[in-house]
């Protein structure tokens, strides 16, 4: 088994944090995103969508999409459970994982990819107006998240889950997008600090 | 239990098809998207993100996000399994569900929301250049999907899954976005026709 990894980009980091929380170690093949290695024809043979990460199993099966890779490891090693165990927990974690991914991480990524000069060759065409349109949406979602975190420790309740992994990756990516989390969102700040203090955040 | 539903919009339809495949019937509360009912303060009390669908359980718990709602029903009634049962199947279905959602359905939705005059009040601001940027991406993904479907019956293999549900909903939404699936993608056409012929596609 080996993991095609992409360094600092948010999605590869989600998988590395997940593996760290599970205590699983997987041989890594570094894919140099700066040198556009993920766009090469040799990498397209692994993932025709030319994105990282990708997991190659011993029989040659390829799994792409960070959350799909995480679910593979959850299925082969259920403990600690990061996707929930009973129906309401499973659904609540999925809900928050998706809300944080679609409304926070994706929003920040749109701002980064469409407004950062360094992304000109990666995001073609860059649409500055779309980058700008995402800024207020990120703030709107942070306000909802902040209210939610007022009375719970983690994104989906009192247990750490994959939703928190997407959360710490998104919030750590804010700076690359030249955004910041307003200080008024104190619950988000407390949550982010707790997630960053876990050993897995170093992954 | 009741399901806040949104008529013809793609996401509510994903849940209705899923329930039909499971043979589960849930009382429905119609939310009138045309009249912007999902943006009302009373609906925001159910889902602060002001989107449909939302599932309210008997104890008042709210589950939003179509796929999270589907996972709730998969957990309480595992058969027929639509998210897979063994690790590779679970991961492969999640991979294709996400690929089809993120690269086909989302792309078509961006085209629709940013270019359709009827969406002016729903997508603020409309960014026409972003709508246009998604057109070639939808075609690129359809080419990859077509190659994949050359040697398998369904999106994730030989079994019908939630990835196919996202697929039929996305392809049925192509017309609303004033796009079309090029006839050269014959495998996509065959797959779409088979999915549409299932009774659940009426949902």
Boltz contact constraints between the chains, C-beta under 6 A:
constraints:
  - contact:
      token1: [A, 48]
      token2: [B, 144]
      max_distance: 6.0
  - contact:
      token1: [A, 63]
      token2: [B, 91]
      max_distance: 6.0
  - contact:
      token1: [A, 63]
      token2: [B, 95]
      max_distance: 6.0
  - contact:
      token1: [A, 64]
      token2: [B, 95]
      max_distance: 6.0
  - contact:
      token1: [A, 65]
      token2: [B, 95]
      max_distance: 6.0
  - contact:
      token1: [A, 65]
      token2: [B, 98]
      max_distance: 6.0
  - contact:
      token1: [A, 68]
      token2: [B, 91]
      max_distance: 6.0
  - contact:
      token1: [A, 68]
      token2: [B, 94]
      max_distance: 6.0
  - contact:
      token1: [A, 68]
      token2: [B, 95]
      max_distance: 6.0
  - contact:
      token1: [A, 71]
      token2: [B, 90]
      max_distance: 6.0
  - contact:
      token1: [A, 71]
      token2: [B, 91]
      max_distance: 6.0
  - contact:
      token1: [A, 71]
      token2: [B, 94]
      max_distance: 6.0
  - contact:
      token1: [A, 72]
      token2: [B, 87]
      max_distance: 6.0
  - contact:
      token1: [A, 72]
      token2: [B, 91]
      max_distance: 6.0
  - contact:
      token1: [A, 75]
      token2: [B, 87]
      max_distance: 6.0
  - contact:
      token1: [A, 75]
      token2: [B, 90]
      max_distance: 6.0
  - contact:
      token1: [A, 76]
      token2: [B, 87]
      max_distance: 6.0
  - contact:
      token1: [A, 87]
      token2: [B, 72]
      max_distance: 6.0
  - contact:
      token1: [A, 87]
      token2: [B, 75]
      max_distance: 6.0
  - contact:
      token1: [A, 87]
      token2: [B, 76]
      max_distance: 6.0
  - contact:
      token1: [A, 88]
      token2: [B, 61]
      max_distance: 6.0
  - contact:
      token1: [A, 90]
      token2: [B, 71]
      max_distance: 6.0
  - contact:
      token1: [A, 90]
      token2: [B, 75]
      max_distance: 6.0
  - contact:
      token1: [A, 91]
      token2: [B, 63]
      max_distance: 6.0
  - contact:
      token1: [A, 91]
      token2: [B, 68]
      max_distance: 6.0
  - contact:
      token1: [A, 91]
      token2: [B, 71]
      max_distance: 6.0
  - contact:
      token1: [A, 91]
      token2: [B, 72]
      max_distance: 6.0
  - contact:
      token1: [A, 94]
      token2: [B, 68]
      max_distance: 6.0
  - contact:
      token1: [A, 94]
      token2: [B, 71]
      max_distance: 6.0
  - contact:
      token1: [A, 95]
      token2: [B, 63]
      max_distance: 6.0
  - contact:
      token1: [A, 95]
      token2: [B, 64]
      max_distance: 6.0
  - contact:
      token1: [A, 95]
      token2: [B, 65]
      max_distance: 6.0
  - contact:
      token1: [A, 95]
      token2: [B, 68]
      max_distance: 6.0
  - contact:
      token1: [A, 98]
      token2: [B, 65]
      max_distance: 6.0
  - contact:
      token1: [A, 125]
      token2: [B, 133]
      max_distance: 6.0
  - contact:
      token1: [A, 127]
      token2: [B, 129]
      max_distance: 6.0
  - contact:
      token1: [A, 127]
      token2: [B, 130]
      max_distance: 6.0
  - contact:
      token1: [A, 127]
      token2: [B, 133]
      max_distance: 6.0
  - contact:
      token1: [A, 129]
      token2: [B, 127]
      max_distance: 6.0
  - contact:
      token1: [A, 130]
      token2: [B, 127]
      max_distance: 6.0
  - contact:
      token1: [A, 130]
      token2: [B, 130]
      max_distance: 6.0
  - contact:
      token1: [A, 133]
      token2: [B, 125]
      max_distance: 6.0
  - contact:
      token1: [A, 133]
      token2: [B, 127]
      max_distance: 6.0
  - contact:
      token1: [A, 144]
      token2: [B, 48]
      max_distance: 6.0
